Amino acid sequence: MIVSRYFLEAAVTYTQNMTIKEFITSRITSFGHALRGWAYVLKTQHNAWIHSAVAIVVFTLGIWLRLSVPDWAILIITITIVFTAEFINTAIEAVVDLASPVHHPLAKVGKDVGAAAVLVAALAAVFIGLLILGPPLWAKVITALVGA
């Protein structure tokens, strides 16, 4: 508890001693780091390409089906969770590779568990997508077949 209080007080003091310009500059720098991380994932992780393609299809279908605001909120949160899991998994893999350049059973466990987190998020996203997009899509298909 003492350690966390010390760091909190240090962070507050550091922030209080910053000028507005320094604060804004540090935030811009932080966004730059985050955007480089995002770009790294999109450049190097093939599953992120799949997540991106599926997200584009889901957004396109959502617009075409004129989803409700609550449905959009659920889809956006779900897509965000999948990408977050992918980003965290990529970070875990990089740190494990740095810490254990030689194959080690625990390094494998760390990587496998990170990958499992992405798998769980992606499977949940598929089910949520089917629950939200399935009924209105099915209704449009039936209407198109009956009306034809």
N, C-alpha and C positions, 0 to 999 in steps of 0.2 A: 504494500500500500504506500509506503514511504517513497519507494522508487517511482511509482506512477505519479505521485503528487509532485515529486521533484521535476519530472519531465514536463508535466502540465504547467507548472510555474515557470519553467525555463522557456517553454513555447510561448506562453503569454507574454513574458518579459521580452523575448526576441521580437515578437510581433509588435509590441507596443513601442519598441525602439526603432522600428522601420518607418521610413517616410512613406507617403502615399505612392510616390513614384517607385520606390523599392518594392513595395507590396505588389503593385500592379505588374511590374517587371517579373517578379518571382512567380506570379500566377501564370503569366504568359509563358515563361520558361517551363513551368509544370505542365501546361497544356501541350507544349511542344514535345516533352518527354512522352506523354500519354499518346499523342498522335503517332510518334515514331514506333511505340510499342504496338499500336493498332496496325500500322503499316507492315511491321515485321510479321505479325500473325497472318495477315492476309497474303503476304508474299511467300511465306514458308510453310504454312499449314494447309495441306490439301483439304482436310475436313472443313476448314474455315471457308473454303471456296464452295463446298457443298452447302454449308449453312447459309452462305450469302445467296446462292442461287435459290434455295428453298424459301428464304425470307422474301426475295423479290417476287416469287410466284405467289406466296401467301398474301403479300401486300396487294398485288395485282388482282387476285381473286377477291380480297376484301373490298377493294374499290368497286369491282364489278358487281359484287353481291350486295353492296350498300349496307355493310355491317353497322350495327348500333355502336354507340360510344363505349358501353361496357365491354362489348366483344373486342373492339379495337384495343382497349386497355389491357385485357387479358392476353391478347396476341402479342402486343408490344412487350409486356412483362415477360412472357414466355420466350420470345426471341432474344430478349436481353439476357435472360438466364442462360440460354444455350451459348451465346457468345461469351458471357462472363466465364462460364465453365471452361470454354476453349482457351480463353486468355490465361486463366489461372493454370490450366494444364500445361500450356506452353511455358509459362514461367517456372513451374515445377520441373519440367524437363530440362530447362536451361540450367537451373540451380543444381539439379542432380548431376548433370554432365560436368559442371564446374567442380563440384565437391567430390565426385567419384568418377574420374575419367576411365578407371578400370571397371569392368563389369563386376557388380557386387549384388548379391541377392536382395539386400534392402533397397538399393537403388532401383532395381527392377520393381519391387513392391511399390515404391513411391510413384514411379511412372505409370504402373498398371492401375493404381488407385485413382490417379489423376485422370487417366483415360476413361475409367469406369464412371467418374463423375460426369464427364461429357456425354457418355452413352446414356446415363440415367436422364440427364436433362434433355437430350435429343429425343429419347423415346417418349418422355412426358410431353414434349412439344408436339410430337406426331399425334398422340391421343387427344391433346387439347385442340389441335388443328382440326382433327376429324370431328370432334364434338361441336366446334364453332362453325366450321366451314361446311361440314357434311350436309346437314339438313337444308340450308338454303341452296347449296349447289345441287343437291338431289332434286329439290323442288323445281329449279330452273331446267334441269335435264328432262324431268317428267313433263313439264309444261311445253318444252321444245318438241318432245316426241309426240305428245298428244295433239299439240297444235299443228303439227306438220302433216 
